[in-house]
Amino acid sequence: MKKIIVVDDDQEVLDTIELVLEIGGYEVEPLSDAEGLQETIEGFSPDLIILDIVLGKIDGRTLCNEIKTNPKTKHIPILMMSGVYKAEEINVLATPPDDFMPKPFKMDVLLEKIENLISKKAIRQNIN
């Protein structure tokens, strides 16, 4: 079973994504804030991280940079989401996420993006 960490400070969004992913056959670790994210990554070993940008005290772009510059976690695909920012603003970051999804979103599009990112990760691991 593929594992996904979802980080979003909006409890309603977090619950909805968790439910949809569990129905889709994923093991989900929901986080309503980013505190302890590194420890959760180490303990849970996710295949993908879904990360909101606006997380109260911590900016999701900073977290994305930390994950992507850490040799232990840089291989984990990140799908970033936001209701405030647009893809053009995110893709210019020094360490951009692997994909971006605006809020509100359609669940079928979310599941399609997740499958694509997890498939790409599996292909990269088979090459290396």
Disulfide bonds with the S-S distance in Angstrom:
none
